[in-house]
Amino acid sequence: MPAAAVAVIAAGAQLTPPVAHADLHNITYRARVDALTTGSQATFVINGGQTTTTNLPSMPGNVFEANTVLPDPAQAGLRIVLHFPYAANVHCEIDADDNVFTQADQMVRPTAGNADPNNGVLQCGAPLPG
């Protein structure tokens, strides 16, 4: 009888699917504004679909960098905002596992009095939640 119990336990273990471990990806966000600006900001996706916002360096060419871990690199998104009267070439880059996943380089020129939420914005990667 004990041998039968062991056989049933062993058979039952084979019927249970293995637990899948989610792949996680190291995400690096980089932003660079190539002109003197003040009040420029970067908002980016962190874990759980949440975002965080930080001020960008005001000196030209200084690179902002942040890291997070996401289950899918396609969820990574970075939004860079410049405020009038500043205009600049802006570089946006998202790396996944030390490889460039997406990048954009664009002249960003916000216009005065424009109420469009995308005025003065460079979006890179996935749209931000919310």
C-alpha positions in Angstrom: 0.0 0.0 0.0 2.8 2.6 0.7 4.2 1.9 -2.8 0.8 2.7 -4.3 0.6 6.0 -2.4 4.0 7.0 -3.7 2.9 6.2 -7.2 -0.2 8.3 -6.9 1.8 11.2 -5.4 4.3 11.0 -8.2 1.6 10.8 -10.9 -0.2 13.8 -9.4 3.0 15.9 -9.4 3.3 15.2 -13.2 -0.2 16.6 -13.8 0.5 19.9 -12.1 1.9 22.4 -14.6 5.2 24.0 -13.8 5.1 27.5 -12.3 6.0 30.0 -15.0 8.5 32.8 -14.0 7.8 36.1 -15.6 10.6 37.4 -17.7 11.8 40.8 -16.4 13.6 43.3 -18.5 16.0 46.0 -17.3 14.8 49.3 -18.7 17.1 52.4 -19.0 15.5 55.7 -19.8 17.8 58.5 -21.2 16.9 62.1 -22.1 19.1 64.9 -23.3 18.1 68.5 -24.1 20.7 70.3 -26.2 20.0 73.8 -25.1 19.7 75.8 -22.0 16.2 75.4 -20.5 14.5 75.6 -17.2 11.5 73.6 -16.0 11.9 70.8 -18.5 10.6 67.5 -17.2 10.7 63.8 -18.0 7.9 61.4 -17.1 8.4 57.7 -17.4 6.8 54.4 -16.7 8.0 52.5 -13.7 6.7 49.2 -12.4 3.0 48.3 -12.2 2.0 50.8 -14.9 2.8 53.8 -12.6 4.8 56.8 -13.7 7.1 59.2 -12.1 8.2 62.7 -13.1 11.5 64.4 -12.6 13.1 67.7 -13.6 15.7 67.5 -16.4 19.2 69.1 -16.1 19.0 72.7 -17.3 22.5 72.8 -18.8 22.8 71.8 -22.5 23.9 68.2 -23.2 23.6 66.8 -19.7 22.0 63.4 -19.8 19.2 62.3 -17.5 19.1 58.6 -16.8 16.8 56.4 -14.8 16.4 52.6 -14.5 13.5 50.3 -13.8 12.4 46.7 -14.4 9.4 45.8 -16.5 7.8 42.5 -17.6 7.6 43.8 -21.2 9.8 46.4 -22.9 6.8 47.5 -25.0 5.3 49.0 -21.8 8.3 51.4 -21.4 7.4 55.0 -22.2 9.1 58.4 -21.7 7.6 61.8 -22.2 9.8 64.9 -22.3 8.3 68.3 -21.8 9.8 71.7 -22.6 8.1 74.9 -21.6 7.8 78.1 -23.6 9.9 80.2 -24.4 12.5 77.4 -24.6 13.1 75.4 -27.8 15.7 72.7 -28.2 16.8 69.5 -29.9 15.7 66.7 -27.6 17.1 63.1 -27.5 15.0 60.4 -26.0 16.1 56.8 -25.7 14.8 53.6 -24.1 17.1 50.7 -23.7 15.9 47.2 -22.8 18.5 44.8 -21.4 21.4 47.1 -22.6 20.1 47.3 -26.2 18.4 50.3 -27.8 14.7 49.5 -27.8 13.5 52.8 -29.2 14.9 56.3 -29.6 13.8 59.7 -31.0 15.6 63.0 -31.8 13.5 66.0 -32.5 13.4 69.8 -32.4 10.8 70.6 -29.7 9.3 74.2 -30.0 6.5 74.9 -27.5 4.2 77.7 -28.5 2.9 80.4 -26.2 -0.7 80.1 -25.1 -1.2 76.7 -26.7 -3.4 74.6 -24.4 -2.7 71.3 -26.3 -1.3 68.8 -23.7 1.3 67.8 -26.4 2.6 71.3 -26.8 6.4 71.1 -26.3 6.4 67.3 -25.9 8.5 64.6 -27.3 7.0 61.1 -26.7 9.2 58.1 -26.9 8.1 54.5 -26.5 4.7 53.5 -25.2 2.1 56.2 -24.4 2.0 56.9 -20.7 -0.9 55.5 -18.7 -3.7 57.9 -17.7 
